[in-house]
Amino acid sequence: MKDNGTMAWDFPDPFIHEVTVEPHHIDDFQHTNNVVYLTWMAKTAWEHSKALGLDFAAYAKLNRGMVVRRHELEYFAPSHAGDRVLVATWITGNDGRLRLRRRFQMINAMTGVTLLRGLSDFVCINIETGKATRMPAEFATTYRLTATVEGDA
């Protein structure tokens, strides 16, 4: 999904996956539980990967996949049941060998308020063995940088 340019994104041209806060996402504090945001990050990364042509069938054919090594999330504002949230991602690091970094920003679609900024670091694995391995050329080229962040590349 592309944004019409009205949101204050951290970087240009994000890949955007829209979600709606459902009642089961709400915790005892009456806002979206922090684990839900992490789930949305993972879903958005996967949707972007699929949009780039690397779905699980492609991973299986190559016997390679990108798996999470580390997440970092910083929360700025809560979301509540019924809110529409735009989850944006950019690829900001890819060493062409083993590591990939994605940055994320979540914005309340109705208010324009940034709810969260985060990042996920991925490593390439051999699916059969689960061990880290050099990424195939398809990963190095398809997962090209979509935003530049000093220190991420």
N, C-alpha and C positions, 0 to 999 in steps of 0.2 A: 504494500500500500504506500502511496506517495502522499505527502502532506501538501496542502495548497499554499504553503508559505506563511501561514498566519501564526504558527507556533514559534517560540523562541528556543530553537534547537541549539545545542552546544556546537554542533558541526553541521555543515550543509548535507543535503541529500540523504537523509537517513532511510533505512528500511524500517517500515512501521507495521506493527501488528496491533490491532485494536482489541481490547478486552473490556468486558463489563463486570463490575464488582457485583458478585452474587451474594445472597444472604449467607450461604455456607462459607464464604471467605472472611466473614466478620468474626472477630474474637471477643473476648470478655471486655475489652476496652472500647468496644463498639466501633472499631475501624478495621481495615483490612489487615489480616495477620501477616507478619513479616515473611513467613514461609511462602505465602502466596506470591509475593513479589519475585522471589527467587524462581518459583515455578514459571511465572510469566517471562522472566529473562531466558530460561531454558527453552521455553516454547518459541519465543521470538527468534532466538538463535537458530533453532531447527527450521522454522518457517523460512528464514533468510537462506539457510543452506539449501533447502529444497528449491527455492526460487532461483538460486544460482545453478541448479542442476545436479546438486550432490545430495540425493536422498539416500535412504538406507540401502536401497538396491544397488546404487553406485558404490557405496561403502563396501557392501558385501562382495561385489565383483572385484574390487581392488584389494579386499581383505585388509582394509585400513579404515580407521575412523578417528575422529577428533573427540576426545573426552576431557571433561573438566578436571583441572588440577587445583584451581583456586577461584573463589568468588570474593568480591568486595562490594558491599552495599552501604550507601549513605542515604538515610531517610531525611526528608525535609518537611513533608506535610502528609497528613493522613488522607486516605480515600475511604469512601463509605458506600454502602449498598446502593446500587443504581448508577454510580458514577461510571462514565466511560473513560478508560485510560488508554492513552497512546503510548505504546512501548516501542522505543526507537533503538536501533543498534547500528553500530559502525564497526568495521574491522580496522583496528588501529595498530596491529602488530602481526607480522608473519615473517619468521626468519627463513622460510623456505626449506627448513630442515625438520624441525620438531615442534616448535611452539607457535601458537596463535593467540592473539588477544582481541577481545570484543569489548567495546564500551557500550553502555546503555544509559538511556534517560527516559523516565516516565513522566508524562504530563497529563494532568486532568484535562480532558478534551473540552469540558464546558467552561473551565475557569482560566486555563492556560498556565496554571501553577505547576511548577516542577515538583513532583512527589519524591523522586528518587534519582540518584545517579549511581551507577555500578559498573563493575567490570568482571569479566570472566577470563581466566587463562586456561587454555586448552593445550593438550599434547596429543601427538599422533600416536596411535597404537596399532599393532597387529591384532586384528579382531580375534583370530584363532588362538593366539597365545596370551593376549592381554598385555603384552610387553610394549614399552615405548619403542618406536622405530621411526626411521626417516620417512617423512611424508612423500607420497608420490607426486610427480610433476603436476597432475591434475589439481591437487590441493594447493600447491604453491602458486599456480596461475589463477585458479578459480577464486580462491580466498585472498584476492589481492586487497591492498589497503583501500578503504573507502573514506578514511579521514586520517589526518596526520596529527599525532600527539607526541611531543618530544618525550623520548624515553620508552615509548611503546614498541617501536619498530625494532 
